Amino acid sequence: MNPILEMLVGRHYSTDEEDPVAVRAMPVVLRIERTAPPCRTDVLEAAAAAAIAVCLDPRAEPGGEWHEEVAAWVRGRIRKVSRRARGAHWEAVQALPGITVEVGGAQVRALVPGRVGQAPKELTRLQISGSELPEDEPGPVPPHARLLWLNPRVEMTAGKAAAQVGHASMLLAPTLSEEELKEWAAAEYRCAVRTPAPAEWDALTARPDAVVVRDAGYTEVAPGTATVAVAPRTPER
């Protein structure tokens, strides 16, 4: 198994926070242009794919240029911080180490994790707030996409939800077989983010194979709130 995936097995995940100077986080940058903002679902699906793509990139493996930072982050608390960018600021973050994923015109760049207190100016000048996007009607689930289900009873900004689906794609990866991981990688870690009916959510989270992301409650939601659920064999809607 991939060494980073081995670190993920059996871990408890939340968005629990520490001293912002010492904590490590994966920055997730959402491209939200003023004149032509992307669809919310596309942004979330791009964020989910970008987060796991960084973790499973060859550069994150032992001996790779990203390994030390990614491994240190995975060994600690898994935290992501979403920021929004447009224009020249978006172009500037492309020079920082990470992976950009595009889905339906939406672009998200997940960066190699690092200490929040040592983030470069290209990142710190980006705003964390203001990432709200209206709800939309997603189309059919793409082939080979992995389903991530948002809690229908919880309201989150696009930035908050982007971090949560990024946690979910990471939690999903260690549950897949080697062959399933290869197929997913070939599909560029494509994810489909959907919101089930409340009864469907309850049935999903009651499944023994369900993986649920629970938030620490420091921003937007109450402590312990289930935000996203994943079941590897969840039927497509």
Backbone bond lengths (Angstrom), bond angles and torsions (degrees), N, CA, C in turn:
res aa  C-N    CA-C-N  psi(-1)  N-CA   C-N-CA  omega(-1)  CA-C   N-CA-C  phi
1 M - - - 1.466 - - 1.526 109.81 -
2 N 1.309 115.52 145.91 1.458 121.52 174.88 1.533 110.11 -51.83
3 P 1.346 118.89 132.55 1.471 121.02 -177.08 1.526 114.32 -56.84
4 I 1.321 117.13 -36.01 1.466 119.37 178.27 1.522 109.86 -67.99
5 L 1.340 116.85 -39.65 1.458 119.71 177.12 1.524 111.14 -63.23
6 E 1.333 117.50 -37.52 1.454 120.44 178.40 1.524 110.96 -59.61
7 M 1.319 116.56 -37.33 1.466 120.60 178.14 1.529 111.52 -68.34
8 L 1.334 116.23 -26.26 1.463 120.40 -177.19 1.524 112.98 -81.50
9 V 1.324 117.42 -22.15 1.461 120.85 -175.69 1.526 110.59 -63.40
10 G 1.327 114.53 128.48 1.458 120.43 174.36 1.513 115.21 73.71
11 R 1.326 116.56 8.40 1.457 119.14 -178.91 1.515 111.09 -78.51
12 H 1.335 116.36 152.67 1.466 121.94 172.38 1.512 107.27 -99.42
13 Y 1.316 115.66 129.15 1.457 119.85 -175.45 1.519 111.73 -117.02
14 S 1.292 114.61 142.42 1.456 121.67 171.62 1.513 106.44 -156.83
15 T 1.304 116.49 177.80 1.454 119.51 173.95 1.522 109.32 -102.06
16 D 1.298 117.06 33.77 1.450 122.60 179.15 1.525 109.69 -56.07
17 E 1.316 116.40 143.70 1.449 121.30 -175.19 1.522 111.84 -115.08
18 E 1.333 115.86 154.32 1.431 122.98 176.57 1.521 107.84 -125.91
19 D 1.329 115.73 -164.75 1.450 121.79 172.57 1.528 107.61 -55.78
20 P 1.329 118.96 120.14 1.457 120.36 -175.77 1.519 114.10 -61.49
21 V 1.321 117.34 -19.75 1.460 119.46 178.47 1.521 110.91 -75.72
22 A 1.337 116.89 -35.24 1.461 121.02 -175.07 1.524 113.37 -94.43
23 V 1.328 117.82 -26.19 1.459 120.39 -172.68 1.522 111.78 -68.06
24 R 1.325 114.43 146.56 1.453 120.80 174.58 1.527 108.64 -99.27
25 A 1.303 116.74 144.03 1.464 120.67 -179.37 1.517 109.66 -148.51
26 M 1.317 114.09 153.50 1.462 120.47 170.92 1.521 108.07 -94.76
27 P 1.317 119.15 114.90 1.459 120.57 174.82 1.528 110.42 -72.20
28 V 1.318 115.87 134.29 1.459 122.14 177.16 1.527 106.41 -122.09
29 V 1.316 116.49 112.31 1.467 121.33 -173.94 1.524 109.34 -103.16
30 L 1.321 115.70 121.48 1.459 122.65 -179.68 1.527 109.17 -98.99
31 R 1.304 116.31 127.56 1.470 118.57 175.97 1.522 108.62 -83.71
32 I 1.322 116.25 111.84 1.469 121.54 179.72 1.526 107.79 -128.81
33 E 1.311 115.56 92.73 1.461 120.49 179.44 1.529 110.02 -74.86
34 R 1.315 115.05 148.39 1.460 120.25 -176.19 1.527 112.27 -66.66
35 T 1.320 117.09 -40.49 1.465 120.10 -173.27 1.523 113.71 -88.62
36 A 1.322 117.96 -23.63 1.461 120.43 -178.05 1.527 110.07 -141.61
37 P 1.336 116.84 70.90 1.459 119.32 -178.80 1.522 111.56 -66.26
38 P 1.318 118.16 149.91 1.463 121.72 -178.43 1.516 111.80 -79.16
39 C 1.312 116.85 169.95 1.458 122.06 174.16 1.528 109.38 -73.09
40 R 1.311 115.88 141.13 1.464 121.11 -179.05 1.534 112.05 -58.20
41 T 1.327 117.78 -47.45 1.460 120.10 -178.38 1.516 111.35 -60.67
42 D 1.333 117.15 -42.66 1.460 120.62 178.94 1.527 111.28 -60.22
43 V 1.326 116.73 -41.21 1.466 121.11 178.90 1.526 110.29 -61.78
44 L 1.323 116.71 -46.39 1.467 120.14 -177.84 1.522 110.93 -65.18
45 E 1.318 116.87 -40.10 1.461 119.16 -179.78 1.524 111.05 -67.81
46 A 1.322 116.68 -37.01 1.464 119.56 176.91 1.521 110.98 -67.24
47 A 1.330 117.24 -38.77 1.469 121.05 179.76 1.522 111.20 -64.72
48 A 1.325 116.57 -42.69 1.462 120.37 179.87 1.516 111.07 -61.96
49 A 1.331 116.88 -43.73 1.460 120.64 -179.40 1.526 111.47 -68.75
50 A 1.316 117.01 -40.25 1.463 120.09 -177.43 1.520 111.81 -65.03
51 A 1.328 117.63 -38.96 1.464 120.76 -177.81 1.522 111.47 -62.86
52 I 1.318 117.31 -48.25 1.465 119.10 -178.92 1.527 110.81 -73.44
53 A 1.327 117.82 -29.10 1.462 120.70 178.41 1.523 110.94 -61.95
54 V 1.327 117.61 -40.31 1.463 120.66 177.55 1.524 110.04 -63.11
55 C 1.331 116.52 -44.81 1.467 120.86 -177.16 1.522 112.66 -63.90
56 L 1.333 117.56 -35.24 1.455 121.43 -175.08 1.532 113.14 -102.59
57 D 1.302 116.87 7.61 1.456 120.69 176.86 1.536 109.65 -67.67
58 P 1.336 118.39 142.73 1.472 120.10 177.73 1.527 113.42 -53.43
59 R 1.324 117.80 -28.76 1.456 120.31 179.61 1.526 112.57 -69.89
60 A 1.360 116.83 -15.15 1.459 120.62 177.34 1.528 112.26 -91.58
61 E 1.314 118.02 -4.76 1.456 121.71 179.33 1.532 109.88 -79.29
62 P 1.340 117.81 161.98 1.470 120.23 178.64 1.526 111.58 -51.70
63 G 1.318 115.53 131.71 1.455 120.69 -176.89 1.510 113.65 91.47
64 G 1.329 116.84 -14.86 1.460 120.68 179.26 1.514 111.82 -81.02
65 E 1.328 115.62 159.57 1.462 120.18 -175.00 1.526 113.57 -67.69
66 W 1.347 117.77 -20.07 1.468 120.98 179.96 1.525 113.22 -98.41
67 H 1.323 117.34 -9.42 1.471 119.74 -167.49 1.527 113.50 -58.03
68 E 1.287 117.76 -47.26 1.471 120.14 -175.32 1.523 111.68 -58.39
69 E 1.322 116.65 -45.81 1.465 120.18 -178.19 1.528 111.41 -69.91
70 V 1.331 116.92 -43.81 1.467 119.76 -178.80 1.526 110.27 -65.87
71 A 1.312 117.52 -43.59 1.464 120.90 -178.93 1.527 111.23 -64.92
72 A 1.321 117.58 -41.75 1.467 120.52 178.89 1.520 110.64 -62.02
73 W 1.317 116.49 -38.62 1.461 120.96 178.83 1.517 111.51 -68.21
74 V 1.330 117.32 -45.43 1.459 121.23 -178.23 1.529 110.97 -65.98
75 R 1.323 117.12 -34.49 1.464 120.01 179.11 1.521 112.25 -69.34
76 G 1.316 117.20 -24.39 1.454 121.01 179.67 1.516 111.24 -95.64
77 R 1.321 116.03 -144.05 1.454 120.52 177.02 1.518 109.48 -86.96
78 I 1.321 114.53 132.26 1.461 119.23 -179.64 1.521 108.67 -79.95
79 R 1.309 116.14 111.99 1.457 120.28 -178.86 1.521 109.38 -133.33
80 K 1.306 115.80 140.96 1.458 121.33 175.20 1.524 108.37 -127.14
81 V 1.309 115.60 146.16 1.460 121.27 176.98 1.523 107.64 -125.47
82 S 1.325 116.64 117.77 1.462 121.15 179.87 1.524 110.08 -89.41
83 R 1.313 115.63 137.26 1.464 122.18 175.34 1.524 108.10 -132.91
84 R 1.308 115.69 156.68 1.466 119.03 178.58 1.520 109.59 -110.74
85 A 1.326 114.95 148.50 1.461 120.23 -179.35 1.516 109.51 -144.62
86 R 1.325 114.45 155.04 1.466 120.34 175.61 1.525 109.07 -148.87
87 G 1.319 115.66 160.74 1.455 121.24 174.17 1.517 114.20 54.89
88 A 1.337 115.26 -132.68 1.464 120.86 -177.13 1.515 112.46 -62.53
89 H 1.332 118.05 -31.55 1.459 120.72 179.18 1.526 111.00 -66.40
90 W 1.333 116.41 -37.35 1.461 119.53 175.59 1.531 110.23 -65.34
91 E 1.306 117.05 -44.03 1.462 120.28 179.20 1.523 110.82 -61.47
92 A 1.317 117.91 -35.83 1.464 121.07 -177.67 1.524 112.26 -65.12
93 V 1.324 117.30 -37.62 1.468 118.50 -177.36 1.531 111.91 -73.68
94 Q 1.329 118.09 -12.67 1.456 119.48 176.80 1.522 111.88 -66.29
95 A 1.331 116.59 -20.20 1.465 120.31 179.02 1.529 111.83 -81.40
96 L 1.329 117.98 -13.06 1.461 121.28 179.24 1.523 109.07 -83.43
97 P 1.343 118.42 147.32 1.475 120.14 -177.00 1.519 112.33 -64.08
98 G 1.316 115.62 128.48 1.456 120.56 -178.62 1.514 110.19 167.10
99 I 1.319 115.43 -168.01 1.467 121.83 -178.12 1.519 109.45 -133.68
100 T 1.330 116.06 131.56 1.457 122.24 176.01 1.524 109.09 -101.00
101 V 1.319 115.50 131.85 1.464 121.62 177.51 1.522 108.30 -119.83
102 E 1.315 116.15 136.95 1.466 121.89 177.76 1.520 109.43 -116.15
103 V 1.306 116.66 130.82 1.463 122.88 176.67 1.522 107.65 -133.29
104 G 1.311 117.06 117.42 1.455 121.15 176.36 1.510 114.98 55.21
105 G 1.311 117.75 29.78 1.457 120.85 -178.86 1.512 113.60 96.87
106 A 1.327 118.57 -17.10 1.469 122.12 176.15 1.524 108.74 -82.33
107 Q 1.317 116.28 140.84 1.455 121.44 179.26 1.529 110.30 -125.53
108 V 1.322 115.01 134.63 1.464 121.92 177.62 1.519 107.31 -136.30
109 R 1.317 116.40 136.05 1.463 120.71 175.87 1.528 109.18 -116.99
110 A 1.322 116.54 117.70 1.459 122.17 172.77 1.523 107.43 -92.68
111 L 1.321 116.07 127.61 1.456 120.82 -176.99 1.524 111.33 -99.11
112 V 1.299 115.59 159.65 1.461 120.68 175.36 1.527 108.29 -61.55
113 P 1.327 118.45 131.12 1.470 120.36 -176.97 1.524 111.76 -61.38
114 G 1.321 113.83 154.18 1.466 120.53 177.19 1.511 109.48 -162.80
115 R 1.321 116.06 179.33 1.465 120.23 178.47 1.524 109.99 -71.29
116 V 1.319 115.76 131.28 1.462 120.74 -178.58 1.521 110.72 -58.03
117 G 1.322 116.60 -39.43 1.460 120.66 -177.79 1.506 114.50 -70.65
118 Q 1.328 117.90 -9.24 1.457 121.73 -179.35 1.526 112.39 -116.45
119 A 1.321 116.47 17.78 1.458 120.47 -178.34 1.529 110.79 -64.57
120 P 1.335 118.14 142.59 1.462 121.08 -179.96 1.527 111.60 -70.08
121 K 1.309 115.61 160.55 1.468 120.95 -176.25 1.524 111.78 -63.93
122 E 1.333 117.45 -29.51 1.469 119.93 177.51 1.525 111.19 -59.62
123 L 1.326 115.33 -25.08 1.457 120.78 -179.23 1.524 112.01 -96.53
124 T 1.317 117.60 -45.07 1.463 120.24 -174.51 1.528 112.71 -66.85
125 R 1.316 117.81 -22.85 1.466 119.23 178.98 1.524 112.43 -78.73
126 L 1.323 117.31 -7.47 1.461 120.92 178.52 1.516 110.38 -84.04
127 Q 1.323 116.84 142.99 1.457 121.49 -178.88 1.520 111.41 -80.85
128 I 1.347 114.49 143.33 1.457 120.69 174.92 1.526 110.04 -86.36
129 S 1.335 116.37 -37.39 1.464 120.49 -179.62 1.524 110.75 -82.02
130 G 1.329 115.24 171.11 1.453 120.38 175.29 1.511 114.37 83.23
131 S 1.335 116.61 22.28 1.467 119.40 -177.73 1.523 112.19 -100.70
132 E 1.344 117.54 24.37 1.458 119.20 -178.57 1.522 110.38 -77.36
133 L 1.332 114.65 138.77 1.458 122.71 176.53 1.522 107.42 -136.20
134 P 1.331 117.76 144.91 1.471 119.23 -178.36 1.524 112.67 -68.50
135 E 1.308 115.69 153.90 1.458 120.99 175.48 1.530 109.39 -63.56
136 D 1.320 116.54 151.31 1.454 121.06 178.68 1.522 109.27 -139.86
137 E 1.301 116.03 171.77 1.461 121.88 179.70 1.529 108.66 -101.00
138 P 1.335 118.36 105.92 1.469 119.25 -179.19 1.520 111.75 -70.80
139 G 1.315 115.79 154.88 1.454 121.07 178.86 1.522 111.55 -84.95
140 P 1.324 117.13 -162.65 1.468 120.98 -179.93 1.530 111.37 -61.61
141 V 1.320 115.66 153.82 1.461 120.45 177.13 1.529 109.00 -69.17
142 P 1.330 118.15 124.90 1.468 120.33 -178.35 1.530 111.52 -65.65
143 P 1.327 117.27 154.27 1.470 120.52 176.93 1.525 111.24 -57.67
144 H 1.311 116.03 138.27 1.465 123.98 176.17 1.536 113.66 69.77
145 A 1.326 117.74 2.89 1.470 119.77 177.74 1.520 109.59 -74.09
146 R 1.315 115.62 147.54 1.457 122.53 176.57 1.526 108.59 -100.18
147 L 1.326 115.87 133.46 1.457 121.06 -174.11 1.525 112.11 -84.89
148 L 1.312 115.11 130.51 1.458 123.37 174.26 1.528 106.27 -120.40
149 W 1.342 116.75 129.06 1.452 120.75 -172.71 1.522 111.16 -111.04
150 L 1.326 116.50 123.69 1.461 121.96 177.64 1.525 110.57 -82.87
151 N 1.311 116.45 142.53 1.461 121.25 176.73 1.531 109.23 -64.48
152 P 1.328 118.55 118.05 1.472 120.35 -176.47 1.526 113.58 -69.97
153 R 1.323 116.75 -12.83 1.462 120.36 -177.60 1.533 112.73 -96.63
154 V 1.323 116.60 1.94 1.467 120.84 -174.82 1.521 110.29 -120.13
155 E 1.318 116.47 128.53 1.460 121.36 176.06 1.526 109.35 -95.72
156 M 1.322 116.04 132.14 1.459 121.70 178.71 1.522 109.61 -139.36
157 T 1.325 116.59 147.03 1.453 119.73 171.42 1.523 108.10 -67.25
158 A 1.322 116.15 165.27 1.460 119.51 178.39 1.523 111.04 -61.60
159 G 1.327 117.14 -37.26 1.457 120.22 179.19 1.513 112.46 -64.03
160 K 1.319 116.51 -44.57 1.460 120.83 178.54 1.527 110.34 -64.28
161 A 1.323 116.78 -46.20 1.459 120.62 -179.57 1.527 111.51 -64.09
162 A 1.335 116.99 -34.03 1.464 120.26 178.78 1.526 110.89 -62.34
163 A 1.328 116.28 -41.93 1.463 119.45 177.39 1.522 110.91 -64.79
164 Q 1.326 116.83 -39.86 1.460 120.79 -177.03 1.529 112.24 -67.75
165 V 1.325 118.01 -41.95 1.468 119.18 178.77 1.521 110.57 -70.86
166 G 1.339 116.74 -26.42 1.459 119.49 173.43 1.517 111.09 -65.52
167 H 1.338 117.13 -40.51 1.464 120.16 173.62 1.533 109.76 -60.03
168 A 1.325 116.13 -43.63 1.462 120.84 -174.83 1.529 112.03 -64.12
169 S 1.316 117.99 -41.92 1.463 119.36 179.90 1.523 110.91 -64.82
170 M 1.328 116.70 -33.64 1.458 120.39 176.62 1.524 111.45 -69.66
171 L 1.316 117.07 -38.87 1.456 120.84 178.47 1.524 111.38 -67.63
172 L 1.316 115.49 -33.56 1.458 120.23 -179.16 1.524 112.12 -67.79
173 A 1.313 116.94 -41.64 1.461 121.38 -170.48 1.531 114.38 -52.53
174 P 1.344 120.24 -45.92 1.469 118.80 -178.07 1.529 113.84 -68.79
175 T 1.333 118.49 -13.41 1.465 120.58 -179.86 1.518 112.16 -85.45
176 L 1.326 117.14 -9.33 1.458 121.12 -175.99 1.531 111.12 -90.57
177 S 1.312 115.38 151.30 1.455 120.39 175.69 1.524 109.56 -72.95
178 E 1.327 116.44 167.30 1.458 120.30 179.02 1.520 110.74 -60.21
179 E 1.329 116.80 -40.10 1.460 120.33 179.60 1.527 111.08 -66.89
180 E 1.333 116.88 -41.29 1.463 120.54 178.32 1.525 110.88 -63.82
181 L 1.318 116.66 -38.50 1.466 120.09 178.15 1.529 110.91 -64.72
182 K 1.318 116.71 -39.71 1.461 119.91 178.76 1.523 110.46 -63.39
183 E 1.332 116.26 -43.43 1.461 120.32 178.90 1.528 110.69 -63.45
184 W 1.317 115.87 -40.53 1.469 120.19 -179.89 1.524 110.46 -66.68
185 A 1.321 116.23 -42.46 1.466 120.08 177.83 1.517 110.98 -61.69
186 A 1.342 116.36 -40.20 1.464 120.12 178.95 1.517 111.49 -64.00
187 A 1.339 116.24 -27.94 1.468 121.76 176.95 1.523 111.57 -91.17
188 E 1.350 116.39 14.91 1.472 122.91 178.37 1.526 111.78 58.85
189 Y 1.333 114.88 37.73 1.480 122.69 176.64 1.528 112.22 55.64
190 R 1.317 114.91 39.16 1.467 120.57 -178.63 1.521 110.70 -60.41
191 C 1.317 115.69 132.89 1.460 122.51 177.89 1.524 109.39 -122.99
192 A 1.306 115.89 152.89 1.465 122.40 172.77 1.524 106.98 -120.98
193 V 1.300 116.90 120.85 1.460 121.87 179.84 1.521 108.45 -102.42
194 R 1.310 116.07 122.19 1.452 121.54 -177.81 1.524 110.05 -133.92
195 T 1.327 116.16 161.47 1.459 122.24 177.41 1.521 108.40 -118.69
196 P 1.332 118.65 113.65 1.459 121.41 -178.91 1.522 111.43 -81.10
197 A 1.300 116.73 168.76 1.462 121.45 170.25 1.530 107.97 -67.12
198 P 1.340 117.41 154.44 1.469 119.55 -178.77 1.527 113.58 -52.46
199 A 1.317 118.05 -41.94 1.461 119.93 -179.74 1.528 111.29 -65.56
200 E 1.326 116.62 -36.99 1.461 120.33 177.70 1.528 110.84 -66.48
201 W 1.316 115.40 -39.61 1.475 119.96 176.74 1.525 110.58 -60.88
202 D 1.314 117.23 -45.49 1.461 120.88 -179.42 1.521 111.17 -61.42
203 A 1.330 116.80 -41.07 1.461 120.61 178.98 1.526 111.04 -67.19
204 L 1.325 116.25 -39.63 1.460 121.04 179.96 1.522 111.22 -63.33
205 T 1.325 116.97 -49.96 1.460 120.30 -176.14 1.524 112.50 -70.77
206 A 1.332 117.55 -14.55 1.466 121.04 176.13 1.518 112.20 -84.21
207 R 1.310 117.54 -11.47 1.464 120.87 -178.76 1.521 111.18 -69.19
208 P 1.335 118.20 141.36 1.459 120.32 -179.16 1.521 113.67 -67.48
209 D 1.346 117.76 -22.76 1.458 119.88 -179.80 1.530 112.67 -95.53
210 A 1.315 117.56 4.21 1.467 120.39 -179.40 1.529 110.65 -73.53
211 V 1.305 115.54 140.94 1.461 122.42 173.18 1.522 106.58 -112.95
212 V 1.324 116.23 127.33 1.455 120.63 -173.51 1.525 110.41 -121.38
213 V 1.313 116.65 130.20 1.460 122.28 174.20 1.516 108.23 -86.66
214 R 1.322 116.93 126.06 1.474 121.85 178.85 1.524 109.49 -118.58
215 D 1.313 114.82 133.40 1.456 121.02 -174.14 1.524 111.02 -91.55
216 A 1.324 116.25 148.52 1.463 120.91 178.85 1.522 112.21 -77.30
217 G 1.317 117.79 -14.43 1.454 120.49 174.02 1.506 116.12 86.32
218 Y 1.327 118.54 20.26 1.466 120.07 179.45 1.529 112.05 -80.67
219 T 1.321 117.28 -24.65 1.464 120.35 178.20 1.516 110.15 -139.51
220 E 1.289 116.38 133.49 1.471 126.90 169.28 1.522 116.28 72.29
221 V 1.322 119.00 -37.77 1.462 120.24 -175.68 1.527 110.78 -127.31
222 A 1.335 115.78 163.50 1.464 121.47 -179.24 1.527 110.86 -73.98
223 P 1.341 117.94 152.80 1.462 121.03 178.45 1.525 112.10 -55.66
224 G 1.329 115.58 137.85 1.450 121.44 178.15 1.507 115.40 81.86
225 T 1.328 116.89 2.26 1.462 120.11 -178.80 1.526 111.28 -64.78
226 A 1.317 116.18 130.94 1.465 121.32 173.09 1.519 107.84 -78.52
227 T 1.312 117.13 122.36 1.461 120.74 -175.19 1.531 113.44 -106.37
228 V 1.325 116.58 -39.33 1.460 121.53 -177.95 1.524 108.07 -140.03
229 A 1.320 116.54 144.01 1.458 121.07 176.25 1.522 109.62 -129.23
230 V 1.318 114.70 147.55 1.451 121.63 179.35 1.517 108.12 -134.33
231 A 1.307 116.83 134.25 1.457 122.23 170.71 1.520 105.88 -131.11
232 P 1.322 119.12 117.71 1.469 120.78 -173.34 1.516 115.07 -52.89
233 R 1.320 117.93 -29.03 1.466 119.51 -177.19 1.522 112.16 -113.80
234 T 1.333 117.56 26.50 1.446 121.09 178.49 1.525 110.21 -62.05
235 P 1.322 119.42 128.58 1.470 120.48 179.05 1.530 111.30 -61.14
236 E 1.307 116.49 145.07 1.457 120.49 176.80 1.512 109.79 -72.43
237 R 1.332 114.47 147.24 1.451 119.43 179.37 1.511 109.36 -87.55
